[in-house]
Amino acid sequence: GIRSSSSVVDCRIVVGSEDKMSHPNQALELARIMTGVASESDCYKVVEGCGHAVPMEAMRLWREDVLNFLVRK
C-alpha cells in the first residue's frame, strides 16, 4: 500500500477466486480495514480462476493491474 507516516493512504488487494489460504471475503475485509472504506472499492480485485499465487498464475494481468494502480497515484 501507499503510506503516509503510519496510516495507509491507498492500497490494492488482489486475490484469486480459488484462493484457499486467504478467501476473497477475507481479502475484502482486509481492504476495508486498511482503507477505512465500508464498501467494495477500487482497492480490491478478485482474479477469476486463480488461487493464492495470482502474480504467478496470471502474471500479465497482475502486472497490468499493479501498473494501472501506480499510474493513478
C-alpha positions in Angstrom: 0.0 0.0 0.0 0.9 3.6 -0.3 1.6 5.0 3.2 1.7 8.4 4.9 3.5 8.2 8.2 1.7 5.3 10.0 -1.6 5.2 8.1 -2.4 3.6 4.7 -3.4 6.2 2.2 -4.2 3.8 -0.6 -3.7 0.1 -1.3 -4.6 -2.6 -3.8 -5.6 -6.0 -2.6 -5.7 -8.7 -5.3 -6.9 -12.2 -4.6 -7.7 -15.2 -6.6 -11.3 -16.5 -6.7 -10.0 -20.0 -5.9 -7.6 -18.9 -3.1 -7.7 -21.5 -0.2 -5.3 -19.6 2.0 -6.9 -16.2 2.0 -10.6 -16.4 0.9 -11.7 -13.5 -1.2 -14.1 -12.4 1.6 -11.1 -12.2 4.0 -9.2 -10.1 1.4 -12.1 -7.8 1.1 -12.3 -7.3 4.8 -8.5 -6.5 4.8 -9.1 -3.9 2.1 -11.9 -2.4 4.2 -9.7 -2.2 7.3 -6.7 -0.8 5.5 -8.6 1.9 3.7 -11.4 2.7 6.1 -14.0 2.3 3.3 -17.0 0.2 4.2 -17.9 -0.8 0.7 -16.0 -2.5 -2.1 -13.9 0.0 -3.9 -11.1 0.1 -6.4 -8.6 -1.1 -3.7 -9.9 -4.7 -4.1 -9.9 -7.1 -7.0 -10.7 -10.8 -7.5 -9.0 -12.6 -10.3 -11.2 -15.4 -11.6 -9.8 -18.8 -11.8 -6.6 -18.1 -9.8 -5.6 -19.4 -6.4 -3.3 -17.9 -3.8 -0.4 -17.1 -6.2 -2.0 -14.5 -8.5 1.3 -12.9 -9.6 2.5 -16.3 -10.9 -0.8 -17.7 -12.1 -1.9 -14.5 -14.0 1.4 -12.7 -14.5 0.4 -10.3 -17.3 -3.0 -9.4 -15.8 -1.5 -8.9 -12.3 1.4 -6.7 -13.7 -1.0 -4.6 -15.7 -3.3 -4.2 -12.7 -0.3 -3.1 -10.5 0.9 -0.6 -13.1 -2.6 0.9 -13.6 -2.8 1.3 -9.8 0.5 3.1 -9.6 -0.2 5.3 -12.6 -3.4 6.5 -10.9 -1.5 7.6 -7.8 
